[in-house]
Amino acid sequence: MVKAIVLAGGVGSRLWPLSREEYPKQFLKLFDGESLFQLTVKRLLPIFGPDNILVSTGKRYRFIVSNQLEEMKLEFEKDQLVVEPEAKSTLPALLLAMHRFGEDVYGVFPSDHAMNGAEEFRRSVDGAVRLARSHIATLGIVPTRPHTGYGYIKPGEPVGDGYRVERFVEKPDLETARRYVKEGYYWNAGMLFARTSLFVKEVEKYCPENLAVFEEGEAGYGSAKGVSMEYGVVEKTKKAAVVPYGAYWNDLGSFSSFFEIMNNGKGVATNTEVVDLDSRDNLVLVDGRKLVSLVDVNDLVVVDTRDALLIGSRKSSQRVKEVFKFLKGERDMRARRHTTVYRPWGFFTYMENNDSSRVKKVVIYPGKRMTLHRHYHRSEHWVVVRGVAEIELDGKKLIVGPGESTYVPRGAVHLLRNPGRVPLEMIEVQIGEYLSEDDVKKEEEGGVEDL
């Protein structure tokens, strides 16, 4: 049996303010209401089937993964979600999955790439799986142009459905990239295919400090080296092979990549309504619906969210990660989270936020509920907009429907439940002298993120 591992733990710092630490790019629903993560799973389903797809992610994303799989009507078993104890890049994540499921052939797929050509993808994957019995195989993207943002793979002599890897090379300058394309190099897409026993032997040879993860699982994670599969093993092994993939591929690693995939051919790439006067080659992304006017401007990136606005040159879009790094160094919450915050039960969006009051839109998915809790510094007023709310308030149960409201005094023990079949939508008004989300006292077992 062959298993697919979807890597869904990356932060996506180069796409701030769209991508934040607590809700990175692979989960953003920018493609007709679907996320890159969902599109990745959908691409793998016809090849591997739902029972043989694993998802590797971090603790903070596990409920986002579960919710997005539920939206796809997929019921994964609990052990199909491999939760990394801490972020340590892709090699420890893969070894943790191998520890759990043992001897097998694994295909490893990033969850933040855009691809098309289903039949070409299947053929390439099948060829790489066959090679993985005796090699560590990867997919090599046939370049469409010289590109300085990707690593390259030089193919050697033919083997199976592909070629032995003669060498891996880092991101080149433009002139070197032109030469690589002319000489038949491939782009390195970071998709890996390996048999457990063969791969572990190469780990023991080239990155032995990570062997404890395979042998001990989570117990060995603390001592593991944070390193990628490529740098730790694949670029060093003598058993690497590459299988060509010739259809469309984009790693969506920068706003320039988004411009490429969303460009309408009329001078603008956007997800909103744009009035465009004598402007060209601009990317405009808006959180929600908003009319944007562009007048005599070229090659810009404009990203507008509720709490942040980014304007920059499209050619310098890689520098966005410097903004993210600065905000993180300042411990600015806008590096970590959006105004919309996701929880296992649904999500909430800050609509107004000041020192003495907050207004939030709260959405609870059907059949979900919060953990029983209380607040010491604030009161809350809830107004139901859609659906039905079942409320526990100091031991009493209430049913509240659209247009009806409930007041929750400070100190009252309470929870919200959605007993219905449609999402519960509410407006929550908080009033108090301290309104931080850490003003919570749990009254039952459950993680802080359950609140």
N, C-alpha and C positions, 0 to 999 in steps of 0.2 A: 504494500500500500504506500502511496505517495501523499505527503501532507504539504499544504501551503501555509506559510507563516506570513501574516500581514503585520508589518511594523508600523505601529500607530502611536509612538511615544515622543515624536519630535516636537520641538517648541516653535519653529518657524519664525525666528527673530527678524528675518529679512523682509517680512511682509507686515510689520507694524505700520499703522494701528489696526489693520484688519485682523492680523494674527496676534494673539496674546498668550502668555504662558499658560493660563488656565483654559484657553479655548483656541488652540493653534489651527493652522491653515487646513490640515487634513479634515477637520470637522466643519469648516465653513460651508454653508449651502449656497454656493455661488453658481451652480450649474443646473438650472431648471429645477431648483428646489432640492437637489441632491448634493451631498458632500463628496470630496475626493475619496474619502475613506469608503463611503457607500459604493461609489463607482468602481473602486478597486475590488471590493468583495463581489460585486455583480460580475466583473470581468473574470473572476476566478471560479465562480460557481459552476459554469458548464464544464470546466476542465476537472475540478477536484471534487465537486459536490459539497453540500453543507457540512457533512460529518467530518470532512478532512481539512477544513480550514480552521486554523488557529489564529488568534489575534494577540500580539504582544504589545503591551502598553504599560503606562505608569499608573500608580495608585490614583492620581488625581483625575485620570481620564477614564477609569474603568466603567463608571456609570454612563458617561457620554457614549462610549462604545456600545454598551448594552442597550441604551435607548435608541441609538441609530440602527442597530440590528433589529430591534423590535419594530421600528418603522418599516423595515424591509420585510416584515413578517417571517423573520428567521429566528428560530429558537435554538441557540447554541447551548451545548452542555456547559456546565460550570467549568470543567477542566479545559475547555477550548479557549478560555480567556487566561492568558499567561501574564500575570501582573508582576512587573519588575519591582523589587523592593526599593530601588533607587535608580535614578537615571545614570547609566554607565555605558551608553552607546550600544551598538548593535551586536558586537561579539558576545558579551555576557547575556544579552537577551536571547540570542539564538541557542547558546549552551544551556540556558535554563529550560527552554522548550525541549531540547534534546534529552535533558535529564528526566523530564516528566514523561516523555513518550518513547524514549529508547530508540532502538535500531530501526531506521527507516530512511527513505530519501526525502529531503525537505527542499522545497522551493521557497525562497525568501523574497518578499515583495514590499517595497516602500508603499505607503498608503497615500502619498501626496503627488503622484505623477498622473499626467493625462496621456491616454493612449487611444488609438483606434485600430481597426484592422483585426477583428476577432479571429479570423481564420489564420492570418499570419502569426498572431500571438500564440495560438494553440500549436501551430507547427513548430515554432521556435521553442516553446516550453517543452513539448514532447521530445524534441531533439536534445535539449539540455538535460531532461530527466534521464534519458538513455545514457548520456555521457557521464552523469553523476554516479553511475555504478563504479566507475574507475577513475574519475577526475573530479575536481572542484570546478564546476562550470558556471559561467555567467552569460547573460545576454549582452551582446554588443550591438548598439544602435548604429545603423548605417547613416553616416552624417549627411545632412542636406546642405550644409554650408560650413565654412570654418567657424568655429565657436571657441571663445577663450574661457568660457565658464564651466567647461566639462573636462574631466580626465579622459584619457584616450587609452585604447588597447591595440597593440600591434599583433596581428595574427601571424602564426608561424605555419608549420606543416599541417595538412588536413588530418583530422581525426574524427571518426563518427560523422555526426551531422554538423560539425564545426571545424575548429582549428585549435591546435595547441597555442597557448599564449606565449608569445616571444617576450613581451614585456608590457608592463603598465607604465604610463607616464602621467605626470601631474598636469594641471591646467596650463596650457602653453600661452605664449604671446600670439598675436594675430598671424605673423609671418610663419611661425612654426606650425600653427593650426592649419594654415593653407597647405603646408607640406604634408602634414599627417593625412589630410583628406585626400590629397593627390596620391599618396602611397598606400591608401586602402585601410587606414586605421579605423577603428570603431569608437564611438562614444561609450564611456563606461556608465551604465545606468544603475549600478548597485543592486542588481537582481542576482541572487546566488542560488545554486543547486548543488546539494552535497549529501552524501550518505554518511550516517552518523559515525560509524567506526573509522572511515577514512578521514573524515574531517577532524575528529578528536585526536587522531594520531598527528595531524599537522598542527593542531593547537599545542599538543605536548612538545612538538619540535620548535615552534616559532613563538608561542605565547604561553608558556607553561604556568605563569602566574594566574591564568584564567581557568586552568583545568579543574580547580576545586568547584566551580559552578556546575560543571557537568557531573562531577562525582557526588557533590553534596547538596545541590540545588540551592535554595534560598540561604541555607546555612553557610555556603561558600561564597555568597555574593559580596559580602563586606570586604573581603580581601582581594576581590577581582580588580583588574586594571580596566579603567574606562577607555575602551578602544573600539574602533569600528572593525567589522569583519574584514574589510578590504585591507586596512593598514596592519591589522594584527596577524592575518593569515594569508588572504587571497593574493596579495601582491608579493608575497615571499615564497609561496609554495612552488614547487617544480611541477605540480600536477594540475595547473590551471588550464582550462579550455574555454573557448568563447564560441557561442552560437549566434549568427547574425539575426537581427530583427529589422526588417526593412520598411515597416509601416510607421505612421506618425507617433512621435513620442516627445514629451515635454516634461521636464522635472518641476516646472512651476516654482523655481527657486528664487525668483525676483519679480518685481512688477513688470520688467521688460518681457518676461515669459508670459505674464497674463495679457499683456498687449498683443503678443503674437497669437494667442489662442482665441482672444475675444475680438480682434480687429474686424470691423464690418466692411473694410475696404473703402470707407468713405472718410477716412481721416480721424476716426475716433473709435476707441474700444471702451465699452461702458456697460453698466447694468441699470442705467437710469435714463431719463429723458434729457437730451442735450440739444441746445440751440447753438449751432456751430457757425461762426462768422469768420471766414478767411483763416481758419486754423487747421492744423494737420498733425497727425501722428501723436494724439494725446490719449492717455488712459484716464478715465474718470470712473471711480468706484464709490458708491454711496451706500451707507447703512440705512436702508429704508428707501422711500421714494422722495425724490427732490428734483426740481428743475435746475439744471446747471447750464450756464451760458459761458461760452468760450469765444473770445474776441481777439483776433490777431495774436494767437499764441501757438507755439509748436513744441512738440517733443516733451510734453509735461506729464507728470504723474500727479493726479489730484485724488486723494482718498479722504473722504469725509465720514466720520462716525459721530456718535452723539457727544463724545467727550474729547475728541482729538481730530485735528485737521493736518494732513500731510500734503505739501506742495513741493515738488522738486523736479529736477531734470530726469527724463526717462533714462538717459545714458548713465546717470549716476545713481540709479535705483539701488545698486548693491550697498550703498552707504547708509541705507535705512537702518541696518543692524547697528550702526554707531549710535543712532538715536535711541534704539532699544537698550543698548548697553549703558548709555548715560542715565536713562530713566531708572533702570534696574539698580545702578550704583547709588542713585538718590533715594532708593526704596520707594519710588513713586508707584502707587497702585495701578496706574495706567499702563505700566509695563506688564502687569500680571493679569488684569481682568478687564473685560468690557463692562459697559453699563448693563449688559445682559449677562447674568450669572447662572450657570447651569448646575442643577442638583439632581440626585437620583429620582426625585419625584416630578421634576419638570424644570422650570426656570423662572426667574424674576428679572424685571427691567426697571432701573431707576429712571423715573420720569422727572422728578424734582428732588434736589438734594441740598439742604443748607444746614446750619448749625443746630436748629431746634426742631426741624421737621423733615420728613422724607415722604415722597409719594412713589410707590412701586406698582407696576403691573405684575401680578403673580399668576402663573399658569401651572396647574397640576394635572398630570396625565391621568386618564381613566384607570381606576383601581389603585392609584398610588396615594401615599400619605406622608406627612412629615412625622418626625419624632416628637413625642410628648415633651413639652418644655415650658419655660417661663422666662420673662425679661424683668430685670430689676430697675431699669432706668427709663423705660418707655412704655407708653400705651399704644394700642393699635386699633384702627377702625377699618373694618373690612366691608366692601360693597361688592356683591356678586354681579358680574356683567353677563356671563354665559355659563350654563351648566348648573349643577347642584353641588353645594358644599355641605358636608357633614362635619360639624364642629363639636369638639369636646372642650368644655369651658368649666373649669373647677368641678369636674365630675358630672356635669350635666351635658346631655347631647341635644344639639340643635340641627335642624335642616333648614338651610337658607337657599333661596332661589334667586333668579335674576331680578335686579332692582331692589332686593332686600339687603339689610346690613346688620352687622354685629359689632359691638364694642368690647375690646379686650383690655381690661385695666392692667396697669403694671403689677407684676407679681402673680397674676392669674396663671394657673397651669392650663395649657391649651394645646390643641393640635388641629390640623386641617386634613380632611380626607375627601377624595373624589370617588363617590360610590357609583357614578354614572358611566355612560359609554362615550361621552364627548369630553374634550378637555374642559376643565374648570378654569374660567378666567375671572380674576378679581382685581379690584383696586385696593391697595393697602396704604393707609395714611398712618405714619409713625410720628408721635410727638413725645419729646423728652429732652433731658439735658445731655444724654449720651446715646448716640444712635448707631454705634459701630455694630457690625454683625457678630462680634464676640460677646455681646451682652446676652448670653444664653446660659441657662442652667437646665441641663437635660434631666428628665424625670424617668427615663428608661434607657436601656442599652441602645447604642447606635452611634455612628460617627458624626462628627461636627457637620460634615457635608450633607447629612440627612436633614438638616434644618433649613 
